[in-house]
Every structure is written in C-alpha cells, then in structure tokens.
Amino acid sequence: MTGRLQPGRTGFWRLTMIGLSRLGQIRLSLGAHGVALALCAIVLLAGALRVYELDYQSLWSDEVISLKTTDPTRSFREFWDRVLADTHPPIYYLLLRLSSSVFGQSVLAARALSAVLGILTLCAAATLPGSSLSRTARLALPLLIAASPGAAWYDREARSYALLLLLSTVITLASIRFLRAKVQEDCQARHAILMLMVAALLASFTHYFGFLLAAAAVLTCFLLTERRRMAMVAWAGCSLVVSFVPWLAYHFQFIDVGRVTWIRAFPIVASLNCSGRLSVCYPFTC
C-alpha cells in the first residue's frame, strides 16, 4: 500500500479544505448579531435531530428498567427501593418519575425528557462561554455537540446520559471561565467556581462517572489556577467529597450486584478505539 491518496479521497479532502476556507470567510463576516443567529440555527438544528421520530424504535432493556423504576403508580418507598438496587445515583430517576407523573408513561414521554436535556446542553454550550472563548470556539462547540452522532443518539434514550452530558458541558465551561478569569475578576472567578461545584455535585448524583469528571475538573482548576485562588478550589473540592462520599457508602450497601455481571474486562486500547468510533459514528458500532 503506497502513501499516495486515492482519487476519491483526494477529491474529498479538496472539498473539505474548500468548505473550511469558506467557513472561515463566513466567520469573519459575522458580527455579534450574526453569531447569535448562527447559534440559534445550531440549536434549532440540534433540536430537530433529537425530536424527529422520537418513538420510532421500541424501548430497549435499559429504557424498560427506567420506566419500571419510575412508574408513578408505585409508592415512593417502592420507587426508592428500586433506585437503591440500581447501579446509578438517583437524580435522573427522580426527574423521570416527576415527568412520568405529569405526562404519563410512554415511549415518547420517556424519551422527551432526554431530548429536552439534550437541547438544554446546546443552549448551555451556546450561552455559558461568554467572553472566555473566541467567536470561533463559541460556534464550534455547540456545532460539534449538535452534529455528534453519539450525543444525538443518547439524547434520544430514556436513560441518564443526556443529563450527564448537560452537566458535563456546564462543568467544562465553568472550569474554562474560572481559569480565564483575570486577576481583577475575582467576582467572576467565584461565580464560576460556584457553578462548577453545583454542576459537579449534580453530575455525581446523576452517574458515578460524573463524579470522576467532576474530580478531574476540580483537580485541573487547582493545578492551573493562581496560588491565591487555590484555597477557593480546595474548598469546592472538599465540599464535593464531603457531600458525595456518604451517599456512595450508603448506596453500595443496597446495589444489586447481579445488574453489573455483564461488565467484563475491556483492554485500554479497545476502550480508546471504541471512544474514537463513538465520536464519529453510532454507539452500536463499538
């Protein structure tokens, strides 16, 4: 196999470079109002992708568990026993139970909550960065989320992943705002670290991977911030640990280990390959 590109691939890359060049010209011609209109168009496009034929496919096993767990006809005690037996923290189940109490239980109603959370993720990506990101980044971030097949797929499932993506987006943007706050912008830095702490706590009680992401974000802020702001970050990190670890110890007493027997050893290389495919294709190809 030679290093020369095939004709078809050469044409593809030529078109890609032309498209990127035109995109740069469009970006330069966009003013403040143009950026706002572009962000609105991205959010509308993402919303259409997430709600189109939302009930086309039937529920799969994990979604069925979500509906059984949050059945509003059960008493709260029965609901809570099912939550404790599950392998995930309770926030998403509480939201879905509230939604089911209002809109009933159906494929469309169960998935609509995730679709709304997915749209809110785009809104957060479009509005939260403010001046902490360049105009190009402010357009690129929501566009990448909107066009991500993985994000669109999980935003259409009656599971906690759409909420986790929303909170992960807020955590990431809050960290950026904190680290980019200038010396004289201590008030902005405090607001950013407060936003980070609240989103980190909610993410931890949404999915246990959310706690890992939150811990990584807090550690990154601590290592990269100025010395005089380290105490602020340390306070946020300690508050997160003190608030979450007691729940962790409590929940592990009730988890049904039979629900995690499907998890097997997965080599690091295979995990990285799966993550790479997930960024450009649907999850079921992993």
C-alpha positions, 0 to 999 in steps of 0.5 A: 500500500503506497502513501499516495491518496486515492482519487476519491479521497483526494477529491474529498479532502479538496472539498473539505479544505474548500468548505473550511476556507469558506467557513472561515470567510463566513466567520469573519463576516459575522458580527455579534448579531450574526453569531447569535443567529448562527447559534440559534440555527445550531440549536434549532438544528440540534433540536430537530435531530433529537425530536424527529421520530422520537418513538420510532424504535421500541424501548430497549432493556435499559429504557424498560428498567427506567420506566419500571423504576419510575412508574408513578403508580408505585409508592415512593418507598417502592420507587426508592427501593428500586433506585437503591438496587440500581447501579446509578445515583438517583437524580435522573430517576427522580426527574423521570418519575416527576415527568412520568407523573405529569405526562404519563408513561410512554415511549415518547414521554420517556424519551422527551425528557432526554431530548429536552436535556439534550437541547438544554446542553446546546443552549448551555454550550451556546450561552455559558462561554461568554467572553472566555472563548473566541467567536470561533470556539463559541460556534464550534462547540455547540456545532460539534455537540449538535452534529455528534452522532453519539450525543444525538443518539443518547439524547434520544434514550430514556436513560441518564446520559443526556443529563450527564452530558448537560452537566458535563458541558456546564462543568467544562465551561465553568472550569474554562471561565474560572481559569480565564478569569483575570486577576481583577475578576475575582467576582467572576472567578467565584461565580464560576467556581460556584457553578462548577461545584453545583454542576459537579455535585449534580453530575455525581448524583446523576452517574458515578462517572460524573463524579470522576469528571467532576474530580478531574475538573476540580483537580485541573482548576487547582493545578492551573489556577493562581496560588491565591485562588487555590484555597477557593478550589480546595474548598469546592473540592472538599465540599464535593467529597464531603457531600458525595462520599456518604451517599456512595457508602450508603448506596453500595450497601443496597446495589444489586450486584447481579445488574453489573455481571455483564461488565467484563474486562475491556483492554485500554486500547479497545476502550480508546478505539471504541471512544474514537468510533463513538465520536464519529459514528453510532454507539452500536458500532463499538 
